[in-house]
């Protein structure tokens, strides 16, 4: 049964590959087709110097009340577990 499934998978992969090649235009072009293609557009590119790396000092984190509440709940839970041990 596994061999039949693998065979069908291989056939489907080949069919999809052929369809993609034909529909996507990925096949080789004949010299006549290449001669009729318009030339590629000329793009002028200029060199842009890299931007300098700016290192900023770490700013202190703003007060986060939710983080404090979560830390307190975690500490309380650890205390409750310690009592039962």
C-alpha positions, 0 to 999 in steps of 0.5 A, spaced: 500 500 500 505 504 501 508 503 494 502 505 491 501 511 495 509 513 493 508 512 486 502 516 486 505 522 489 511 521 484 506 522 479 503 528 482 509 531 483 511 530 476 504 533 473 505 539 477 512 540 475 510 540 468 504 545 469 508 550 473 514 550 467 508 551 462 504 556 465 510 559 469 514 560 463 520 557 466 521 553 459 527 554 455 526 560 449 527 558 442 532 563 439 526 566 435 522 568 441 529 571 445 530 575 439 523 578 439 523 580 447 524 587 448 531 589 451 531 589 459 530 596 462 536 600 463 536 602 471 541 607 474 544 605 480 548 609 485 552 607 491 549 609 497 554 609 503 552 605 509 549 608 515 553 609 521 551 605 527 549 609 533 549 605 540 544 608 545 545 607 552 540 603 555 534 607 558 531 605 565 525 600 564 518 604 566 515 602 572 510 596 570 505 594 575 503 588 572 510 585 572 510 587 579 503 583 581 505 577 577 512 577 581 508 577 587 503 572 585 509 567 583 512 569 590 506 567 594 505 561 590 512 559 592 511 560 599 504 556 599 508 550 596 513 551 601 508 550 606 505 544 604 512 541 603 
